[in-house]
Amino acid sequence: ALSKVRKKQGDLLNTYYADIAKHSGKINAMHIDRVFKSVPAQLSQVQDSSISRFKFRGVIPGISHYDRLAGAIDWLEGAGLILKIHIVNAGLLPFKGYSKENFFKLLLFDIGMLGSMSGLAPKVILDYDYGSYKGYFAENFVAQELISQGGDELYSWHENKAEIEFLIEENGQAIPVEVKSGSITKAKSLNIFTDKYKP
């Protein structure tokens, strides 16, 4: 059954690529396509740690800065194909005041499609043996769930070497959400954040 699902996901991806070419408007369709495909490629470089900021270099030959990819990223976000998580360097409200336009993480809108684009074999899912993939799959899943619960914008906190995967604002309060996918569940960064910002 999972092999049939993978086939259907492949068909959907081909449809997305065709739609990108058809509906890109003034944005370069090749740029949109490359940025979209680079999201799982960059996520797969994560080895059981938090997802780092999106790297612009290497996505499109000759382009290494945000301003040349901003249109493609905005297009994908507007189409609902990627989730843009702004990275802040302070756990203070409003988070938007501590974010930079070109400092963010990109995740996919759906972990099933992430599995398909990453070439994750159905057996891996059935055996619950994601290996080094489990960290970024868990983080992408949590982002999906937070967005589906009505979250408008998600933020991530990075300060010195400490990081919290997600910060959400609820009734004027900062709520840190740390994601753990393995057997080591020490929350060092969460403790640092709590000591400093008293959420």
C-alpha positions as CSV (number, residue, x, y, z in Angstrom):
1,A,0.0,0.0,0.0
2,L,2.8,2.4,0.8
3,S,4.4,1.8,-2.6
4,K,1.1,2.8,-4.2
5,V,1.1,5.9,-2.0
6,R,4.6,6.7,-3.2
7,K,3.5,6.4,-6.8
8,K,0.6,8.8,-6.2
9,Q,2.9,11.2,-4.4
10,G,5.3,11.1,-7.4
11,D,2.3,11.9,-9.7
12,L,1.4,14.8,-7.5
13,L,5.0,16.1,-7.6
14,N,5.0,16.0,-11.3
15,T,1.7,17.9,-11.3
16,Y,3.3,20.5,-9.0
17,Y,6.3,20.9,-11.3
18,A,3.9,21.4,-14.3
19,D,1.9,23.9,-12.4
20,I,5.0,25.9,-11.4
21,A,5.9,26.2,-15.1
22,K,2.3,27.1,-16.0
23,H,1.6,29.6,-13.2
24,S,4.9,31.2,-12.3
25,G,4.0,34.5,-13.9
26,K,7.0,36.9,-13.8
27,I,9.0,34.7,-11.5
28,N,11.5,32.4,-13.2
29,A,9.9,28.9,-13.1
30,M,13.3,27.2,-13.1
31,H,14.2,29.2,-9.9
32,I,11.0,28.1,-8.2
33,D,11.5,24.5,-9.2
34,R,15.1,24.5,-7.9
35,V,14.2,26.2,-4.6
36,F,11.4,23.7,-4.1
37,K,13.7,20.7,-4.8
38,S,16.5,22.1,-2.6
39,V,14.3,22.1,0.6
40,P,14.4,18.3,1.1
41,A,18.0,18.2,-0.1
42,Q,19.1,20.8,2.5
43,L,17.0,19.0,5.2
44,S,18.6,15.7,4.5
45,Q,22.0,17.2,5.4
46,V,20.8,17.6,9.0
47,Q,22.2,14.8,11.2
48,D,19.9,14.4,14.3
49,S,20.0,18.1,15.2
50,S,17.8,21.1,14.6
51,I,17.3,22.3,11.1
52,S,19.6,25.2,10.3
53,R,18.9,28.3,8.3
54,F,18.2,27.9,4.6
55,K,21.4,28.3,2.5
56,F,21.1,30.2,-0.8
57,R,24.4,29.2,-2.2
58,G,24.3,26.2,-4.5
59,V,20.6,26.2,-5.1
60,I,21.0,27.9,-8.5
61,P,24.4,28.3,-10.2
62,G,25.7,31.8,-9.9
63,I,23.1,32.9,-7.3
64,S,24.2,33.1,-3.7
65,H,22.1,35.8,-2.1
66,Y,18.5,36.0,-0.8
67,D,17.4,39.0,-3.0
68,R,17.8,36.9,-6.2
69,L,15.7,34.0,-4.7
70,A,13.1,36.0,-2.7
71,G,10.5,35.9,-5.5
72,A,10.8,32.1,-5.9
73,I,10.6,31.6,-2.1
74,D,7.6,34.0,-1.8
75,W,5.9,32.2,-4.7
76,L,6.3,28.7,-3.1
77,E,5.1,30.0,0.3
78,G,2.1,31.7,-1.3
79,A,1.3,28.4,-3.1
80,G,1.4,26.6,0.3
81,L,4.2,24.3,-0.8
82,I,6.8,25.4,1.8
83,L,6.7,26.6,5.4
84,K,8.9,29.6,6.2
85,I,10.1,29.6,9.8
86,H,11.8,32.9,10.7
87,I,14.8,32.7,13.0
88,V,15.1,35.2,15.9
89,N,18.0,35.9,18.2
90,A,15.9,36.9,21.2
91,G,12.9,35.3,22.9
92,L,11.1,38.6,23.3
93,L,7.8,39.7,21.8
94,P,6.9,40.7,19.2
95,F,9.0,38.0,17.5
96,K,8.8,39.9,14.2
97,G,10.8,42.7,15.7
98,Y,13.7,40.3,16.2
99,S,13.7,38.6,12.8
100,K,15.5,39.4,9.6
101,E,14.0,38.9,6.2
102,N,16.8,36.7,4.9
103,F,17.3,34.6,8.0
104,F,14.9,31.6,8.1
105,K,14.4,27.8,7.8
106,L,12.3,26.3,5.0
107,L,10.3,23.1,5.5
108,L,7.9,21.3,3.3
109,F,4.1,21.6,3.6
110,D,3.7,17.8,4.1
111,I,5.9,15.0,5.5
112,G,4.5,12.5,3.1
113,M,5.7,14.6,0.2
114,L,9.0,15.2,2.1
115,G,9.4,11.4,2.3
116,S,8.7,11.1,-1.4
117,M,11.1,13.9,-2.4
118,S,13.8,12.5,-0.1
119,G,13.5,9.0,-1.6
120,L,12.6,7.5,1.8
121,A,11.7,3.9,1.2
122,P,8.3,2.7,2.6
123,K,10.2,-0.1,4.5
124,V,11.9,2.6,6.6
125,I,8.5,4.0,7.6
126,L,7.1,0.5,8.4
127,D,10.2,-0.4,10.5
128,Y,10.1,3.0,12.3
129,D,13.8,3.3,11.5
130,Y,14.4,6.7,10.1
131,G,18.1,6.8,11.0
132,S,19.5,10.3,10.6
133,Y,16.3,11.4,8.9
134,K,14.2,11.3,12.1
135,G,15.3,14.7,13.4
136,Y,14.2,16.7,10.4
137,F,11.1,14.6,9.8
138,A,10.0,15.2,13.4
139,E,10.6,18.9,13.2
140,N,8.8,19.2,9.9
141,F,5.8,17.2,11.3
142,V,5.6,19.5,14.4
143,A,5.7,22.6,12.2
144,Q,2.9,21.1,10.0
145,E,0.8,20.4,13.1
146,L,1.3,23.9,14.6
147,I,0.3,25.5,11.3
148,S,-2.7,23.3,11.0
149,Q,-3.9,24.4,14.4
150,G,-4.2,28.0,13.2
151,G,-0.7,29.3,13.7
152,D,-0.1,32.2,11.4
153,E,3.7,32.5,11.7
154,L,6.2,30.2,13.3
155,Y,9.6,31.4,14.6
156,S,12.7,29.6,15.7
157,W,15.2,30.8,18.3
158,H,19.0,30.7,17.9
159,E,21.2,32.4,20.3
160,N,24.9,31.5,20.7
161,K,24.9,27.7,20.4
162,A,21.4,27.3,21.9
163,E,18.3,26.8,19.8
164,I,14.6,26.2,20.2
165,E,12.9,24.7,17.1
166,F,9.7,26.8,17.5
167,L,8.5,29.8,19.3
168,I,4.8,30.6,19.2
169,E,2.9,33.5,20.7
170,E,-0.3,32.7,22.7
171,N,-2.2,35.5,24.4
172,G,0.9,37.8,24.6
173,Q,3.1,35.0,26.0
174,A,6.1,33.4,24.3
175,I,5.9,29.6,24.3
176,P,9.0,27.6,23.4
177,V,8.6,24.2,21.6
178,E,11.6,22.0,21.6
179,V,11.4,18.9,19.3
180,K,13.2,15.7,20.3
181,S,13.2,12.6,18.0
182,G,15.7,10.4,19.7
183,S,16.4,8.7,23.1
184,I,18.4,11.7,24.4
185,T,15.8,14.0,25.8
186,K,17.9,16.5,27.7
187,A,16.5,20.0,27.1
188,K,19.6,22.1,27.5
189,S,18.5,24.8,25.1
190,L,15.0,24.9,26.6
191,N,16.6,25.4,30.1
192,I,18.8,28.2,28.7
193,F,15.8,29.9,27.1
194,T,13.6,29.5,30.3
195,D,16.3,30.9,32.5
196,K,16.9,33.9,30.3
197,Y,13.3,34.8,29.2
198,K,11.0,33.2,31.9
199,P,8.3,32.1,29.5
